[in-house]
C-alpha cells in the first residue's frame, strides 16, 4: 500500500477477498526498484496486491521482474488462478489465467469498495542504496484553482467549444459550481488549453461526482479518463455523438447556448 488513500483501501479490499491480508506502507522517497525489493522481503512467499495507480502498477512491475513472475494489473475480479482485468483504458475486459505459485495483482480503480475504518499498516523503510529516486515533483500550474484529480465537479470541453476563447463560458459555469475545468486531447493539440487540463488515457483520470462534457464527441481515450465519474452530463449538438452512449443525462443542443442558460438558471436560483 502507498498509504491510506482511497485506491490503497480498494486494493486492501481485494487482498482480503483472497485471504488473510497484511497491510504495509512504504516510507521514504519514491524509488520503484527499492520499494519493490522491500515488498518482496516483507511478503515472503505470499501474494502481493497493490493499488492500480501509476505508482502501484510501476512498483508491482518491478516486483514481477525481481521475482521473475507474471503480473496482472488493474484487476476487477479474482477466482483462484482466473483473473478479470481492465485493458486498453477500460474498453476491454480480459479474462486470463495466472500460471504462477504467487499472485502479483493491482486492483483496478473503482472496481472495489474501499475498506472502511482505520487500517493498521506495517511501515517499510527501503534500503535505497544506489537506487534511482524521484528528488522533485513539479506540479502543473493550476492558477490556484481546483485540481482535476480532486474536483467533485468537472466541466470539460472538446472540439465543439471552438476556440480557446470559447472556454470562457465553461470557466464561468465552473466558478459557480466550485468545479475544475478539463478538456479533451484535441483541445490541447490545438493549443487552446494546457496539457495539465487534459482528461483521458494520456491525461488525468478523474472521478468526480459530476462530469459535464461540453462539445466532446466521446473518443475512447477520453472515456477512459472520465469513466470514474458518478454522473456524466453530456452537451452536444450531434445526436449521434458517442458520448451519449456513456451519459447519465444528455442535452442535444449548441453548447454556446446551453451552457450560458445553465449558468443563468444557477445565478437565478442563488439570487445572484
C-alpha positions, 0 to 999 in steps of 0.5 A: 500500500502507498498509504491510506488513500482511497485506491490503497483501501480498494486494493486492501479490499481485494487482498482480503477477498483472497485471504488473510491480508497484511497491510504495509506502507512504504516510507521514504522517497519514491524509488520503484526498484527499492520499494519493490525489493522491500515488498518482496522481503516483507511478503515472503512467499505470499501474494502481493496486491497493490493499488492500480495507480501509476505508482502501484502498477510501476512498483508491482512491475518491478516486483514481477521482474525481481521475482521473475513472475507474471503480473496482472494489473488493474484487476476487477475480479479474482477466482483462484488462478482466473483473473478479470482485468481492465485493458486498453483504458477500460474498453476491454475486459480480459479474462486470463489465467495466472500460471504462477505459485504467487499472485502479483495483482493491482486492483483496478480503480473503482472496481472495489469498495474501499475498506472502511475504518482505520487500517493498521499498516506495517511501515517499510523503510527501503534500503535505497542504496544506489537506487534511482529516486524521484528528488522533485515533483513539479506540479502543473500550474493550476492558477490556484484553482481546483485540481482535476484529480480532486474536483467533485465537479468537472466541466470539460470541453472538446472540439465543439467549444471552438476556440480557446476563447470559447472556454470562457463560458465553461470557466464561468459555469465552473466558478459557480459550481466550485468545479475544475475545468478539463478538456479533451486531447484535441483541445490541447493539440490545438493549443487552446488549453494546457496539457495539465487540463487534459482528461483521458488515457494520456491525461488525468483520470478523474472521478468526480461526482459530476462530469459535464462534457461540453462539445466532446464527441466521446473518443475512447481515450477520453472515456477512459479518463472520465469513466470514474465519474458518478454522473456524466452530463453530456452537451452536444449538438450531434445526436449521434455523438458517442458520448451519449452512449456513456451519459447519465443525462444528455442535452442535444443542443449548441453548447454556446447556448446551453451552457450560458442558460445553465449558468443563468438558471444557477445565478437565478436560483442563488439570487445572484 
